[in-house]
């Protein structure tokens, strides 16, 4: 079983016995994204449009909102398609959307630009201190840099901000327990 499958299974087991807390803005997703046609069928800055059942350009399609772009970016980033994710991030209508800034951090970090990633995480958290995904990814980056205390501080913040039994808490807690995952 892959690490992602194990993490997802662990989340479902944990949530079967306790309710998921509501997520703070910017981190309302409680599991890793599932692969869709955006990853398997579309190319470049295209995303799958359920309405038209075809790939459309996320940057040029005015019908798409930043929520649709965010879902696509998250899916592509988790799939390791960083260039495509970065292209869609450039098309956000709200350049200061803390979810956008979070994934600018994630993609930059995964592409080896850790300092740039940390800058974007910090900017996202200045806009929305309750962004649990930004805190989780920042904690994982700190852990990758050998700063366990900094990662633990982010885990404490996630919990203090209502993030118990959420994907951001689970992902950071697993990284603290097992070591950083190349996927997150």
PyMOL commands that set and color helices and strands:
alter all, ss='L'
color gray80, all
select helices_A, chain A and resi 3-17+37-40+66-78+82-89+98-110+114-127+132-144+148-160+167-178
alter helices_A, ss='H'
color red, helices_A
select strands_A, chain A and resi 46-49+54-57
alter strands_A, ss='S'
color yellow, strands_A
deselect
rebuild
show_as cartoon
